[in-house]
Amino acid sequence: MKVPFIDLKACFDPLRAEMMSAMEGVFERCDFVLGKPVSDLEAAVREHSGAKFALGVANGTDSLVIALRALGIGSGDEVITSPFTFMATAEAINEVGALVVFQDIAPVSYNLDPSKVEQYIEANCQKTDAGLFDSRTGKRLRAILPVHLYGLMADMRAFMKMKAKYGIDIIEDAAQAQGATMTIDGKTVQAGAIGDAGCLSFYPSKNLGGAGDGGMILTNRQDVYDNAKLLHVHGSNQRYYHTAFGYNSRLDSFQAAALLVKLPRMNRWLEMRAENARAYCDAIKNKLSASGIPVVFSDEIGLDGKRPEGAVVLPSEPKGFVHTYNTFEIRVPDRDAVSKALIDNGVGNAIYYPLALHKQTVFSFLGHSPEDFPVTEAVCSDILALPQYPELSRDAVEYVAESLAVAVKK
C-alpha cells in the first residue's frame, strides 16, 4: 500500500468543475488584480474568524512582514518568538530591522512557552517612558510573536495578559492553524483574531490552501488595518501618490477565487483532520502496545521535554483548545531510521523541523548554544509528521500504524 504524505488531488478532484467555473469568472471580468474575489474573500474570512478586518496579501511571509511594520516595529526594537517554527516567522522580524529574541517551547504543545517568556521579561526588561527596555540587548521589546504550530494554538490567554501587563503588542502566526479555537473568559475565539494582528498563509498544504501562494492579515485595530492596507500596495492609498515605502503584495484574484470555493468546506475538513488524529492515536496505541513499545501523550512529558526512552509520543489537545491537526506529529526513537523505514514501506512522512532556528547559520550572530533551549532541542531530535489530509482513509491509518510499529521495533 502507498500512503502519500499529502494528497492535494484528493481535495481538488471533487471541486474541479466549481474551481474551473471560478477561474472562468475571473477571466470573464478581467479583474485580475484586487478584483471582486479578493474583497469577497476578505469579507468571508472576517465573518469566519470573527476579526474586524482582513487584508489579502501575496503570501504568508508578507503577512508577517507587513503586520510587523503596520505596528511600527523596526530598527531599535526586538520581538520575542519561538525557535521551533518555519524560517518565515523569524525572517520577517529580521526583515523589518528588529532583533529576534528566541525563547523555548512548551513540551505539551510545542508552542512558545509563556512562562519562559515572562521569566525573560522579568529578568531583563525595565519599563521606561519610551517603552519596555531590554538591558541585555539594548533594544526596546515591542512584541511577542507566538506561533500556532501544527494546528494547535499557543496559550493566548497568557500572552494577552502579558500585553496588558507590559504594554506590548501580540502578533499571531496562524499560518498552520486557521480555524483553530480556544476558550478565553468563557468565549470561543479563533486563531489570528485575538492579538493586535494575526497572519494567515494559504499555501496549498494549509488548512485553507490555495492553488499557489497567498496570505492574509487579520486585526481588530483600525490603525493596523489602515497601515497594512497602505503598505501592501507600495505605500499608496491614492494611485501614484506614495506616503511610505511599501510592497507589491496583493492577493491574486485567481487565488482568492479558488479559496472562496474551499472556505465553506473548511470546517468539515477540520473535523475530518481531527477524526484522522483520533484514529491515529487509537491505531498507534494498539499496534505499538502489542509490539511492546510504550506510547505516551505529550501532556505526560516532563518539563525538560525529554521523551521517555524507547517511547513514542502522541499529540495532546489541551482542555479548552480545539486542535486542527494541520499536521499529525509524533515523537519517535531513532527518528531518521524510522522515517526511512516508513518511506521504504510506502508511507510518506516529513520532519518539521530538523534544525531549530537558533542553530541555523543565518542566526549564528545571536550566539546561542544548544543548552539555551532544551525543550526545542529535544523535540527537534525526534519529531516526525505522518500522512495527514482530510480524505485520509481508515485503511491508510491502520497501514501507517502497522508500518510504524515495525519501523520502531527494528
KATA-V809047 format. One record per pair of residues at least 6 apart in sequence whose ideal C-beta (glycine too) atoms are under 8 Angstrom apart, sorted by the first residue. I is the first residue (numbers start at 0). J is the second residue. D is the distance in whole Angstrom. If there is no record, write none. Layout:
[[I | J | D] [I | J | D]]
This chain:
[[0 | 345 | 6] [0 | 394 | 8] [0 | 395 | 7] [0 | 398 | 5] [1 | 345 | 4] [2 | 345 | 6] [2 | 346 | 5] [2 | 347 | 6] [2 | 386 | 5] [2 | 391 | 8] [2 | 395 | 5] [2 | 398 | 6] [2 | 399 | 6] [3 | 347 | 5] [3 | 386 | 6] [4 | 347 | 3] [4 | 348 | 6] [4 | 349 | 6] [4 | 384 | 7] [4 | 386 | 5] [4 | 387 | 8] [5 | 204 | 6] [5 | 347 | 7] [5 | 386 | 7] [5 | 387 | 7] [5 | 388 | 5] [6 | 388 | 5] [6 | 390 | 6] [6 | 391 | 8] [7 | 203 | 6] [7 | 204 | 8] [7 | 208 | 8] [7 | 388 | 8] [9 | 388 | 7] [9 | 389 | 8] [9 | 390 | 4] [10 | 208 | 8] [10 | 261 | 8] [10 | 268 | 8] [10 | 388 | 7] [10 | 389 | 7] [10 | 390 | 7] [11 | 18 | 7] [14 | 260 | 6] [14 | 261 | 7] [17 | 260 | 5] [18 | 210 | 8] [18 | 257 | 6] [18 | 260 | 6] [21 | 36 | 7] [21 | 256 | 4] [21 | 257 | 6] [21 | 259 | 7] [21 | 260 | 5] [22 | 253 | 6] [22 | 256 | 6] [22 | 257 | 8] [24 | 36 | 8] [24 | 256 | 6] [25 | 31 | 7] [25 | 34 | 7] [25 | 36 | 7] [25 | 252 | 5] [25 | 253 | 6] [25 | 256 | 5] [28 | 34 | 6] [28 | 35 | 7] [30 | 36 | 8] [30 | 252 | 6] [31 | 251 | 8] [31 | 252 | 5] [31 | 253 | 8] [32 | 249 | 6] [32 | 251 | 8] [32 | 252 | 7] [33 | 232 | 8] [33 | 249 | 6] [33 | 252 | 7] [34 | 252 | 4] [34 | 255 | 7] [35 | 252 | 8] [36 | 252 | 5] [36 | 253 | 8] [36 | 255 | 4] [36 | 256 | 4] [36 | 259 | 6] [37 | 55 | 5] [37 | 249 | 8] [37 | 250 | 5] [37 | 252 | 6] [37 | 255 | 4] [39 | 255 | 7] [39 | 259 | 6] [40 | 55 | 6] [40 | 215 | 8] [40 | 250 | 7] [40 | 255 | 4] [40 | 258 | 5] [40 | 259 | 5] [40 | 262 | 7] [41 | 53 | 4] [41 | 54 | 7] [41 | 55 | 6] [41 | 215 | 7] [42 | 53 | 8] [43 | 259 | 7] [43 | 262 | 6] [44 | 50 | 8] [44 | 53 | 5] [44 | 199 | 8] [44 | 215 | 6] [44 | 217 | 7] [44 | 262 | 7] [45 | 51 | 7] [45 | 52 | 7] [45 | 53 | 5] [45 | 217 | 8] [47 | 178 | 8] [47 | 189 | 8] [47 | 262 | 7] [47 | 265 | 8] [48 | 177 | 8] [48 | 189 | 5] [48 | 191 | 6] [48 | 192 | 4] [48 | 197 | 8] [48 | 217 | 6] [49 | 188 | 7] [49 | 189 | 6] [49 | 192 | 5] [50 | 189 | 8] [50 | 191 | 7] [50 | 192 | 4] [50 | 197 | 7] [50 | 217 | 4] [50 | 218 | 6] [50 | 219 | 6] [51 | 218 | 7] [51 | 219 | 5] [51 | 220 | 8] [51 | 221 | 8] [51 | 224 | 8] [52 | 217 | 7] [52 | 218 | 5] [52 | 219 | 7] [52 | 220 | 8] [52 | 221 | 7] [52 | 223 | 8] [52 | 224 | 4] [53 | 215 | 6] [53 | 216 | 7] [53 | 217 | 5] [54 | 215 | 7] [54 | 216 | 5] [54 | 224 | 6] [54 | 227 | 5] [54 | 228 | 6] [54 | 231 | 7] [55 | 213 | 7] [55 | 214 | 7] [55 | 215 | 5] [55 | 249 | 7] [55 | 250 | 3] [55 | 255 | 6] [56 | 62 | 5] [56 | 65 | 6] [56 | 213 | 8] [56 | 214 | 5] [56 | 215 | 7] [56 | 216 | 6] [56 | 227 | 8] [56 | 231 | 5] [56 | 248 | 5] [56 | 249 | 7] [56 | 250 | 6] [57 | 212 | 6] [57 | 213 | 7] [57 | 214 | 7] [57 | 246 | 8] [57 | 247 | 8] [57 | 248 | 4] [57 | 249 | 6] [57 | 250 | 7] [57 | 251 | 8] [58 | 200 | 7] [58 | 202 | 7] [58 | 212 | 4] [58 | 213 | 6] [58 | 214 | 5] [58 | 248 | 8] [59 | 87 | 6] [59 | 174 | 5] [59 | 198 | 6] [59 | 199 | 7] [59 | 200 | 3] [59 | 201 | 7] [59 | 202 | 6] [59 | 212 | 8] [59 | 213 | 8] [59 | 214 | 4] [60 | 87 | 4] [60 | 90 | 7] [60 | 91 | 6] [60 | 214 | 7] [61 | 214 | 6] [61 | 231 | 7] [61 | 246 | 6] [61 | 248 | 4] [62 | 174 | 8] [62 | 198 | 4] [62 | 199 | 6] [62 | 200 | 7] [62 | 214 | 4] [62 | 215 | 6] [62 | 216 | 5] [63 | 87 | 6] [63 | 88 | 7] [63 | 91 | 4] [63 | 92 | 8] [63 | 144 | 8] [63 | 170 | 7] [63 | 172 | 7] [63 | 198 | 5] [64 | 91 | 5] [64 | 94 | 5] [64 | 95 | 6] [64 | 246 | 7] [65 | 216 | 6] [65 | 227 | 5] [65 | 230 | 5] [65 | 231 | 6] [65 | 246 | 7] [65 | 248 | 6] [66 | 170 | 6] [66 | 196 | 4] [66 | 197 | 8] [66 | 198 | 6] [66 | 216 | 5] [66 | 218 | 8] [66 | 223 | 7] [66 | 227 | 7] [67 | 73 | 8] [67 | 78 | 7] [67 | 91 | 6] [67 | 92 | 7] [67 | 95 | 5] [67 | 97 | 7] [67 | 142 | 7] [67 | 170 | 7] [68 | 95 | 5] [68 | 226 | 7] [68 | 227 | 8] [68 | 230 | 6] [69 | 196 | 7] [69 | 216 | 7] [69 | 218 | 8] [69 | 222 | 8] [69 | 223 | 5] [69 | 224 | 8] [69 | 226 | 4] [69 | 227 | 4] [69 | 230 | 6] [70 | 141 | 7] [70 | 142 | 7] [70 | 168 | 5] [70 | 170 | 7] [70 | 195 | 6] [70 | 196 | 7] [70 | 223 | 6] [70 | 226 | 8] [71 | 141 | 8] [71 | 226 | 8] [72 | 78 | 7] [72 | 92 | 8] [72 | 95 | 6] [72 | 97 | 5] [72 | 141 | 5] [72 | 142 | 6] [72 | 168 | 8] [73 | 95 | 5] [73 | 96 | 5] [73 | 97 | 6] [74 | 96 | 4] [74 | 97 | 7] [75 | 96 | 8] [75 | 138 | 6] [75 | 139 | 6] [76 | 96 | 8] [76 | 97 | 4] [76 | 98 | 7] [76 | 138 | 6] [76 | 139 | 5] [76 | 140 | 8] [76 | 141 | 4] [76 | 142 | 8] [77 | 97 | 6] [77 | 98 | 4] [77 | 99 | 7] [77 | 100 | 5] [77 | 133 | 6] [77 | 136 | 6] [77 | 138 | 4] [77 | 139 | 7] [77 | 140 | 5] [77 | 141 | 7] [78 | 92 | 5] [78 | 97 | 5] [78 | 98 | 7] [78 | 99 | 7] [78 | 100 | 7] [78 | 140 | 8] [78 | 141 | 6] [78 | 142 | 5] [78 | 143 | 7] [78 | 144 | 5] [78 | 170 | 8] [79 | 100 | 5] [79 | 101 | 8] [79 | 102 | 6] [79 | 111 | 8] [79 | 116 | 6] [79 | 119 | 7] [79 | 120 | 8] [79 | 140 | 7] [79 | 142 | 7] [79 | 143 | 5] [79 | 144 | 7] [80 | 88 | 6] [80 | 89 | 6] [80 | 92 | 7] [80 | 99 | 6] [80 | 100 | 7] [80 | 101 | 7] [80 | 102 | 8] [80 | 111 | 7] [80 | 143 | 7] [80 | 144 | 4] [80 | 145 | 7] [80 | 146 | 7] [80 | 172 | 8] [81 | 88 | 7] [81 | 101 | 7] [81 | 102 | 7] [81 | 104 | 6] [81 | 110 | 7] [81 | 111 | 4] [81 | 145 | 7] [81 | 146 | 5] [81 | 148 | 7] [81 | 375 | 8] [82 | 89 | 8] [82 | 101 | 4] [82 | 102 | 8] [82 | 103 | 8] [82 | 104 | 8] [82 | 355 | 5] [82 | 356 | 4] [82 | 357 | 4] [82 | 367 | 8] [82 | 372 | 6] [82 | 375 | 5] [83 | 104 | 5] [83 | 109 | 6] [83 | 148 | 7] [83 | 352 | 7] [83 | 355 | 6] [83 | 356 | 7] [83 | 372 | 8] [83 | 375 | 5] [83 | 378 | 6] [83 | 379 | 7] [84 | 146 | 4] [84 | 148 | 6] [84 | 172 | 7] [84 | 352 | 7] [84 | 356 | 7] [85 | 174 | 7] [85 | 351 | 8] [85 | 352 | 7] [86 | 356 | 7] [86 | 359 | 7] [87 | 174 | 8] [88 | 144 | 6] [88 | 146 | 6] [88 | 172 | 5] [88 | 356 | 8] [89 | 99 | 5] [89 | 101 | 8] [89 | 356 | 5] [89 | 362 | 7] [92 | 98 | 8] [92 | 99 | 5] [92 | 144 | 7] [93 | 99 | 6] [97 | 138 | 8] [97 | 141 | 7] [98 | 136 | 6] [98 | 138 | 5] [99 | 356 | 8] [99 | 362 | 7] [99 | 365 | 7] [100 | 119 | 7] [100 | 133 | 8] [100 | 136 | 7] [100 | 140 | 8] [101 | 356 | 7] [101 | 357 | 5] [101 | 365 | 7] [101 | 367 | 7] [101 | 371 | 8] [101 | 372 | 7] [102 | 111 | 6] [102 | 112 | 7] [102 | 115 | 5] [102 | 116 | 5] [102 | 119 | 6] [102 | 372 | 8] [103 | 112 | 6] [103 | 115 | 5] [103 | 371 | 8] [103 | 372 | 4] [103 | 373 | 7] [103 | 374 | 5] [103 | 375 | 6] [104 | 110 | 6] [104 | 111 | 6] [104 | 112 | 6] [104 | 304 | 8] [104 | 372 | 8] [104 | 374 | 5] [104 | 375 | 5] [104 | 378 | 7] [105 | 111 | 8] [105 | 112 | 4] [105 | 113 | 8] [105 | 114 | 8] [105 | 154 | 8] [105 | 374 | 7] [106 | 297 | 7] [106 | 300 | 4] [106 | 301 | 7] [106 | 302 | 7] [106 | 303 | 8] [106 | 304 | 4] [106 | 374 | 5] [106 | 377 | 8] [106 | 378 | 7] [107 | 297 | 5] [107 | 298 | 5] [107 | 300 | 7] [107 | 315 | 6] [107 | 317 | 6] [108 | 148 | 7] [108 | 151 | 6] [108 | 153 | 7] [108 | 154 | 7] [108 | 297 | 7] [108 | 315 | 8] [108 | 317 | 7] [109 | 148 | 5] [109 | 149 | 7] [109 | 151 | 8] [109 | 297 | 8] [109 | 328 | 7] [109 | 378 | 6] [109 | 382 | 8] [110 | 145 | 6] [110 | 146 | 6] [110 | 147 | 7] [110 | 148 | 5] [110 | 151 | 7] [110 | 152 | 8] [110 | 153 | 4] [110 | 154 | 7] [111 | 143 | 8] [111 | 145 | 5] [111 | 146 | 7] [111 | 153 | 5] [112 | 374 | 7] [113 | 153 | 8] [113 | 154 | 5] [113 | 157 | 4] [113 | 158 | 6] [113 | 161 | 7] [114 | 157 | 8] [116 | 143 | 6] [116 | 158 | 8] [116 | 161 | 7] [117 | 157 | 8] [117 | 161 | 6] [120 | 131 | 7] [120 | 140 | 7] [120 | 161 | 7] [120 | 165 | 6] [123 | 133 | 5] [123 | 134 | 6] [123 | 135 | 5] [123 | 136 | 8] [124 | 131 | 5] [124 | 132 | 6] [124 | 133 | 5] [124 | 134 | 7] [124 | 140 | 5] [124 | 165 | 7] [125 | 131 | 7] [125 | 132 | 5] [125 | 134 | 7] [126 | 132 | 8] [126 | 165 | 8] [126 | 166 | 8] [129 | 139 | 6] [130 | 139 | 5] [130 | 140 | 7] [130 | 141 | 7] [130 | 166 | 7] [131 | 139 | 6] [131 | 140 | 4] [131 | 141 | 8] [131 | 165 | 5] [131 | 166 | 7] [131 | 167 | 6] [132 | 138 | 8] [132 | 139 | 6] [132 | 140 | 8] [133 | 139 | 7] [133 | 140 | 5] [140 | 165 | 8] [140 | 167 | 6] [141 | 167 | 6] [141 | 168 | 6] [142 | 167 | 6] [142 | 168 | 4] [142 | 169 | 7] [142 | 170 | 6] [142 | 195 | 8] [143 | 158 | 6] [143 | 161 | 7] [143 | 162 | 8] [143 | 167 | 6] [143 | 168 | 8] [143 | 169 | 6] [143 | 170 | 8] [144 | 169 | 8] [144 | 170 | 5] [144 | 171 | 8] [144 | 172 | 6] [145 | 153 | 4] [145 | 154 | 8] [145 | 155 | 7] [145 | 158 | 6] [145 | 169 | 7] [145 | 171 | 6] [145 | 172 | 7] [146 | 153 | 7] [146 | 172 | 4] [146 | 174 | 8] [146 | 175 | 8] [147 | 153 | 6] [147 | 171 | 7] [147 | 172 | 7] [147 | 173 | 5] [147 | 174 | 8] [147 | 175 | 6] [147 | 176 | 4] [147 | 179 | 6] [147 | 190 | 5] [147 | 191 | 8] [148 | 175 | 6] [148 | 176 | 8] [149 | 175 | 6] [149 | 176 | 8] [149 | 314 | 7] [149 | 322 | 8] [149 | 324 | 7] [149 | 325 | 6] [149 | 326 | 5] [149 | 328 | 5] [149 | 351 | 7] [150 | 175 | 6] [150 | 176 | 5] [150 | 179 | 6] [150 | 206 | 7] [150 | 272 | 7] [150 | 322 | 6] [150 | 323 | 4] [150 | 324 | 5] [150 | 325 | 4] [150 | 326 | 7] [151 | 176 | 7] [151 | 179 | 7] [151 | 314 | 8] [151 | 316 | 7] [151 | 317 | 8] [151 | 320 | 6] [151 | 322 | 5] [151 | 323 | 7] [152 | 176 | 6] [152 | 179 | 5] [152 | 180 | 7] [152 | 181 | 5] [152 | 190 | 5] [152 | 320 | 6] [153 | 171 | 8] [155 | 169 | 8] [155 | 171 | 7] [155 | 181 | 6] [155 | 183 | 7] [155 | 188 | 7] [155 | 193 | 5] [155 | 194 | 7] [156 | 181 | 8] [156 | 183 | 5] [158 | 169 | 5] [158 | 194 | 7] [159 | 169 | 6] [159 | 183 | 7] [159 | 193 | 7] [159 | 194 | 7] [161 | 167 | 7] [161 | 169 | 8] [162 | 168 | 7] [162 | 169 | 5] [162 | 194 | 7] [162 | 195 | 8] [168 | 194 | 7] [168 | 195 | 4] [168 | 196 | 8] [169 | 193 | 7] [169 | 194 | 3] [169 | 195 | 6] [170 | 194 | 6] [170 | 195 | 6] [170 | 196 | 5] [170 | 197 | 8] [170 | 198 | 7] [171 | 190 | 6] [171 | 191 | 5] [171 | 193 | 6] [171 | 194 | 5] [171 | 196 | 7] [171 | 197 | 4] [171 | 198 | 7] [172 | 198 | 5] [173 | 179 | 7] [173 | 190 | 4] [173 | 191 | 4] [173 | 197 | 5] [173 | 198 | 6] [173 | 199 | 6] [173 | 217 | 8] [174 | 198 | 6] [174 | 199 | 6] [174 | 200 | 4] [174 | 202 | 8] [174 | 205 | 7] [174 | 214 | 8] [175 | 200 | 8] [175 | 205 | 7] [175 | 206 | 8] [175 | 325 | 4] [175 | 326 | 7] [176 | 190 | 4] [176 | 191 | 8] [176 | 206 | 7] [176 | 323 | 6] [176 | 325 | 7] [177 | 190 | 7] [177 | 191 | 7] [177 | 199 | 5] [177 | 205 | 7] [177 | 206 | 5] [177 | 207 | 5] [177 | 265 | 7] [177 | 323 | 8] [178 | 189 | 7] [178 | 190 | 7] [178 | 206 | 5] [178 | 207 | 7] [178 | 265 | 6] [178 | 266 | 7] [178 | 269 | 5] [178 | 323 | 5] [179 | 189 | 7] [179 | 190 | 4] [179 | 320 | 8] [179 | 321 | 6] [179 | 322 | 7] [179 | 323 | 5] [180 | 187 | 5] [180 | 188 | 7] [180 | 189 | 5] [180 | 190 | 7] [180 | 320 | 7] [180 | 321 | 5] [181 | 187 | 8] [181 | 188 | 6] [181 | 319 | 6] [181 | 320 | 5] [181 | 321 | 7] [182 | 188 | 8] [182 | 319 | 4] [182 | 320 | 8] [183 | 193 | 7] [190 | 197 | 7] [191 | 197 | 3] [191 | 198 | 7] [191 | 199 | 6] [191 | 217 | 4] [192 | 217 | 5] [192 | 219 | 7] [195 | 218 | 7] [195 | 219 | 8] [195 | 220 | 6] [195 | 223 | 6] [196 | 216 | 6] [196 | 217 | 7] [196 | 218 | 5] [196 | 220 | 8] [196 | 223 | 6] [196 | 227 | 8] [197 | 216 | 7] [197 | 217 | 4] [197 | 218 | 7] [198 | 214 | 7] [198 | 215 | 8] [198 | 216 | 6] [198 | 217 | 8] [199 | 205 | 8] [199 | 207 | 8] [199 | 214 | 6] [199 | 215 | 4] [199 | 216 | 8] [199 | 217 | 7] [200 | 213 | 8] [200 | 214 | 5] [201 | 207 | 6] [201 | 208 | 6] [201 | 209 | 4] [201 | 212 | 7] [201 | 213 | 4] [201 | 214 | 6] [201 | 215 | 7] [201 | 254 | 7] [201 | 258 | 6] [202 | 208 | 6] [202 | 209 | 7] [202 | 212 | 6] [202 | 213 | 8] [203 | 209 | 6] [203 | 210 | 7] [203 | 211 | 7] [204 | 325 | 8] [205 | 325 | 7] [206 | 265 | 6] [206 | 268 | 7] [206 | 269 | 6] [206 | 272 | 8] [206 | 323 | 6] [206 | 325 | 6] [207 | 258 | 6] [207 | 261 | 6] [207 | 262 | 6] [207 | 265 | 5] [208 | 261 | 7] [209 | 254 | 4] [209 | 257 | 5] [209 | 258 | 5] [209 | 261 | 8] [210 | 253 | 7] [210 | 254 | 6] [210 | 257 | 5] [211 | 251 | 8] [211 | 254 | 6] [212 | 254 | 7] [213 | 250 | 5] [213 | 251 | 7] [213 | 254 | 4] [213 | 255 | 7] [213 | 258 | 7] [214 | 250 | 7] [215 | 250 | 7] [216 | 223 | 8] [216 | 224 | 8] [216 | 227 | 5] [218 | 224 | 5] [218 | 227 | 7] [228 | 236 | 8] [229 | 235 | 7] [229 | 236 | 6] [229 | 242 | 7] [229 | 243 | 6] [229 | 245 | 7] [230 | 243 | 6] [230 | 245 | 4] [230 | 246 | 6] [230 | 248 | 8] [231 | 245 | 7] [231 | 246 | 6] [231 | 248 | 5] [231 | 249 | 6] [232 | 245 | 7] [232 | 247 | 8] [232 | 248 | 8] [232 | 249 | 7] [233 | 241 | 6] [233 | 245 | 5] [233 | 246 | 7] [233 | 247 | 6] [234 | 241 | 5] [234 | 242 | 6] [234 | 243 | 3] [234 | 244 | 5] [234 | 245 | 3] [235 | 241 | 5] [235 | 242 | 7] [235 | 245 | 7] [236 | 242 | 7] [267 | 389 | 8] [268 | 389 | 4] [269 | 323 | 5] [271 | 389 | 4] [271 | 390 | 7] [271 | 391 | 8] [272 | 323 | 6] [272 | 324 | 4] [272 | 325 | 7] [272 | 387 | 7] [272 | 388 | 8] [272 | 389 | 6] [273 | 321 | 8] [273 | 322 | 7] [273 | 323 | 7] [273 | 324 | 6] [275 | 324 | 7] [275 | 327 | 7] [275 | 387 | 6] [275 | 389 | 8] [275 | 391 | 5] [275 | 396 | 7] [276 | 314 | 7] [276 | 322 | 7] [276 | 324 | 4] [276 | 327 | 6] [276 | 387 | 8] [278 | 393 | 6] [278 | 396 | 5] [279 | 313 | 8] [279 | 327 | 6] [279 | 385 | 7] [279 | 396 | 6] [279 | 399 | 7] [279 | 400 | 7] [280 | 313 | 5] [282 | 396 | 5] [282 | 397 | 6] [282 | 399 | 8] [282 | 400 | 4] [283 | 294 | 6] [283 | 311 | 7] [283 | 313 | 6] [283 | 329 | 7] [283 | 400 | 5] [283 | 403 | 6] [283 | 404 | 8] [284 | 294 | 5] [284 | 313 | 8] [285 | 400 | 7] [286 | 400 | 4] [286 | 401 | 6] [286 | 403 | 7] [286 | 404 | 4] [287 | 293 | 8] [287 | 294 | 5] [287 | 311 | 6] [287 | 400 | 8] [287 | 403 | 7] [287 | 404 | 5] [287 | 407 | 7] [288 | 294 | 6] [289 | 404 | 7] [290 | 404 | 5] [290 | 407 | 8] [290 | 408 | 5] [291 | 408 | 8] [292 | 309 | 7] [292 | 310 | 7] [292 | 311 | 6] [292 | 404 | 7] [292 | 407 | 5] [292 | 408 | 7] [293 | 307 | 6] [293 | 309 | 6] [293 | 310 | 4] [293 | 311 | 7] [294 | 310 | 7] [294 | 311 | 5] [294 | 312 | 8] [294 | 313 | 6] [295 | 307 | 6] [295 | 310 | 5] [295 | 311 | 8] [295 | 312 | 6] [295 | 313 | 7] [296 | 312 | 7] [296 | 313 | 5] [296 | 314 | 7] [296 | 315 | 5] [297 | 312 | 6] [297 | 313 | 7] [297 | 314 | 6] [297 | 315 | 4] [297 | 330 | 8] [298 | 315 | 4] [298 | 317 | 7] [300 | 306 | 7] [300 | 307 | 8] [300 | 312 | 6] [302 | 374 | 8] [303 | 373 | 6] [303 | 374 | 7] [303 | 377 | 7] [304 | 373 | 6] [304 | 374 | 3] [304 | 375 | 8] [304 | 376 | 8] [304 | 377 | 4] [304 | 378 | 6] [305 | 377 | 5] [306 | 312 | 5] [306 | 330 | 5] [306 | 332 | 7] [306 | 377 | 7] [306 | 381 | 6] [308 | 332 | 8] [309 | 332 | 6] [310 | 332 | 7] [311 | 329 | 6] [311 | 330 | 7] [311 | 331 | 5] [311 | 332 | 8] [311 | 403 | 8] [311 | 407 | 6] [312 | 329 | 6] [312 | 330 | 4] [312 | 331 | 8] [312 | 381 | 8] [313 | 329 | 6] [314 | 322 | 7] [314 | 324 | 8] [314 | 327 | 7] [314 | 328 | 6] [314 | 329 | 7] [316 | 322 | 4] [324 | 387 | 6] [325 | 387 | 8] [326 | 349 | 8] [326 | 351 | 6] [326 | 384 | 5] [326 | 387 | 5] [327 | 384 | 6] [327 | 385 | 5] [327 | 386 | 8] [327 | 387 | 4] [328 | 351 | 7] [328 | 382 | 6] [328 | 383 | 7] [328 | 384 | 5] [328 | 385 | 8] [329 | 382 | 8] [329 | 383 | 6] [329 | 384 | 8] [329 | 385 | 6] [329 | 403 | 8] [330 | 378 | 7] [330 | 381 | 4] [330 | 382 | 6] [330 | 383 | 7] [331 | 337 | 5] [331 | 381 | 6] [331 | 383 | 5] [331 | 403 | 8] [331 | 407 | 6] [332 | 381 | 7] [332 | 407 | 7] [333 | 407 | 8] [334 | 350 | 7] [334 | 380 | 7] [334 | 381 | 5] [334 | 382 | 7] [334 | 383 | 6] [336 | 406 | 8] [336 | 409 | 7] [337 | 383 | 7] [337 | 403 | 7] [337 | 406 | 5] [337 | 407 | 6] [338 | 348 | 5] [338 | 350 | 7] [338 | 383 | 6] [340 | 402 | 8] [340 | 405 | 7] [340 | 406 | 4] [340 | 409 | 6] [341 | 347 | 8] [341 | 348 | 5] [341 | 399 | 8] [341 | 402 | 6] [341 | 403 | 7] [341 | 406 | 5] [342 | 348 | 7] [344 | 402 | 5] [344 | 405 | 7] [344 | 406 | 7] [345 | 402 | 8] [346 | 385 | 7] [346 | 386 | 7] [346 | 398 | 7] [346 | 399 | 5] [346 | 402 | 5] [346 | 403 | 8] [347 | 386 | 5] [348 | 383 | 6] [348 | 384 | 6] [348 | 385 | 6] [348 | 386 | 7] [349 | 383 | 8] [349 | 384 | 5] [350 | 382 | 7] [350 | 383 | 6] [350 | 384 | 7] [351 | 382 | 7] [351 | 384 | 6] [352 | 379 | 7] [352 | 382 | 8] [353 | 379 | 7] [354 | 379 | 7] [355 | 372 | 7] [355 | 375 | 5] [355 | 376 | 7] [355 | 379 | 5] [356 | 362 | 6] [357 | 365 | 6] [357 | 367 | 4] [357 | 371 | 7] [357 | 372 | 6] [357 | 375 | 8] [358 | 367 | 7] [358 | 369 | 7] [369 | 376 | 5] [385 | 399 | 6] [385 | 403 | 8] [386 | 395 | 7] [386 | 399 | 6]]
